[in-house]
Amino acid sequence: MFTDEKRKNFTIVAEDGQEIKVHKSILQQISPVFANMFESNWKESLEEKIEFKNLSFKLAKTATDLFYGLKYCGFFGKIEYIQLFQFADQYDITSLKNAVKNSVILTPKNVVEYTNLVAENKCDELIRHCIDYLILCSQYSLEIKNVDKITDAIKIQIADRIFSSPVQKKNIENENIYKSELNEFQH
């Protein structure tokens, strides 16, 4: 059914005007925004077409392929990852947001560049992802390239994340109990 081009009843238009035919039912399943669009008779729903002015054909095709369960095995540039994430965020496509986060290869050498770039583009979820990686690098004493170039706003978010995130905080009470038990055992 999903390979039958005749049954595809909605068109996605990329920024360069190229079109991709898809099934409304697929879009409804992967995105509550699309589901609402089709149920509320938005202009795009009535025209059976939506234009993505900030999404290249390559990224639109990759996204729609992922909607159909196909895998993408290539690499994107940093900006392309951000554009794809912003698209997924705008249409609340959790599976695509997770795919982008899992595809971005962070290293101690590129994490500051990525962090500042995603901050400039206001991708809050990706900022948290990068901050978690920065904290992890710090916990393992890994040298982070260009750490001095982290913006002040990001430094504040890092501090907030360190002091407020249950994932990042150690349980001092349990550690102190363990240490006191260890001291009793040693004496």
C-alpha positions in Angstrom: 0.0 0.0 0.0 2.7 2.5 1.0 4.7 2.0 -2.2 1.6 2.7 -4.4 2.2 6.2 -5.8 -1.5 6.5 -6.8 -2.7 6.3 -3.2 -0.4 9.0 -2.0 -2.8 11.9 -1.3 -0.7 14.8 0.0 2.3 16.7 -1.4 5.3 18.1 0.4 7.0 20.9 -1.5 10.7 21.5 -0.6 12.3 25.0 -0.6 13.5 24.5 -4.2 10.0 23.6 -5.4 10.6 19.9 -5.8 7.6 17.8 -4.6 7.3 14.6 -2.6 4.0 12.6 -2.6 3.0 11.1 0.7 0.1 9.5 2.5 -1.9 11.8 4.9 -2.3 8.8 7.2 1.4 8.5 7.6 1.8 12.2 8.4 -1.1 11.9 10.9 0.6 9.0 12.7 4.0 10.7 13.1 2.9 14.2 14.0 0.1 15.6 16.1 0.5 18.9 14.3 -0.2 17.2 10.9 -3.1 15.3 12.5 -4.6 18.5 13.8 -4.1 20.1 10.4 -6.0 17.4 8.6 -8.8 17.3 11.2 -9.2 21.1 11.3 -9.3 21.7 7.5 -6.4 24.1 7.4 -5.5 25.7 4.1 -2.8 23.1 3.5 -5.2 20.3 4.2 -7.8 21.6 1.7 -5.1 22.1 -1.0 -3.5 18.7 -0.1 -0.1 20.4 -0.2 2.3 22.0 2.2 5.4 24.1 1.5 8.5 23.8 3.6 10.3 27.0 2.7 13.3 26.3 5.0 13.8 22.6 4.2 15.9 21.4 1.2 14.6 18.6 -1.0 17.4 16.3 0.4 16.2 16.9 4.0 12.5 16.7 3.1 13.2 13.4 1.3 15.2 12.0 4.2 12.4 13.0 6.6 9.7 11.4 4.5 11.7 8.3 4.0 12.1 8.0 7.8 8.3 8.4 8.2 8.0 5.3 6.0 10.6 3.3 8.1 13.4 3.7 5.6 16.9 4.3 7.0 19.3 7.1 6.0 22.9 6.0 6.1 24.7 9.3 5.0 25.9 12.3 6.9 24.7 15.8 7.1 26.4 19.1 7.7 25.9 20.8 11.0 23.4 23.2 9.6 21.5 20.4 7.9 21.1 18.6 11.2 19.8 21.8 12.8 17.3 22.4 9.9 16.0 18.9 10.1 15.7 19.1 13.9 13.9 22.5 13.6 11.5 20.9 11.1 10.8 18.0 13.5 10.4 20.3 16.4 8.0 22.6 14.5 5.7 19.6 13.6 6.3 17.8 16.9 7.8 14.7 15.2 9.4 13.0 18.2 10.8 10.1 16.2 12.7 12.4 13.9 13.9 14.6 16.7 15.4 11.5 18.4 16.9 10.3 15.1 18.6 13.7 14.7 19.9 13.7 18.2 21.2 10.1 17.8 22.8 11.0 14.5 24.8 14.0 15.6 28.2 12.8 16.4 29.5 14.9 19.3 33.2 14.7 20.3 35.2 16.8 22.7 36.7 18.5 19.6 33.3 19.6 18.2 30.9 19.9 21.1 31.5 23.6 21.7 30.9 24.5 18.1 27.7 22.4 18.0 26.5 23.9 21.3 27.0 27.5 20.2 25.4 26.7 16.8 22.3 25.1 18.3 22.0 27.9 20.8 22.2 30.5 18.0 19.4 28.6 16.3 17.3 28.2 19.5 17.1 24.4 19.5 16.5 24.0 23.2 16.4 20.2 23.1 19.6 20.0 21.2 21.2 22.5 23.5 20.4 20.2 26.5 21.8 17.3 24.5 25.1 19.2 23.9 25.2 20.4 27.5 24.8 16.8 28.8 27.7 15.8 26.6 29.8 18.7 27.9 29.1 17.7 31.4 30.0 14.0 30.6 33.3 15.2 29.1 34.0 17.2 32.2 33.2 14.2 34.5 35.7 12.1 32.6 38.3 14.9 32.5 38.3 14.9 28.7 39.9 18.0 27.2 37.2 20.0 25.4 38.4 22.0 22.4 37.5 25.7 22.5 35.9 25.5 25.9 36.7 29.2 26.4 34.3 30.0 23.5 31.2 28.7 25.3 28.8 31.6 25.5 27.8 33.0 28.9 24.2 32.0 28.4 25.3 28.4 27.8 27.6 28.5 30.9 24.6 29.5 33.0 22.6 26.6 31.5 25.4 24.2 32.2 25.5 25.3 35.9 21.7 25.0 36.1 21.8 21.5 34.6 24.6 20.4 37.0 22.8 21.6 40.1 19.2 20.7 39.1 19.3 17.6 37.0 18.8 14.3 38.9 20.8 12.6 36.1 23.8 14.8 36.7 23.7 14.9 40.5 25.3 12.2 42.6 23.4 11.1 45.7 25.6 12.5 48.4 23.5 10.9 51.2 24.1 7.4 49.7 27.7 8.2 49.1 28.1 9.3 52.7 26.4 6.2 54.0 28.7 4.1 51.9 31.8 5.9 53.1 30.7 5.6 56.8 30.1 1.9 56.3 33.5 1.6 54.6 35.2 3.4 57.5 33.5 1.1 60.1 34.6 -1.9 58.1 38.2 -0.7 58.0 38.4 0.0 61.7 
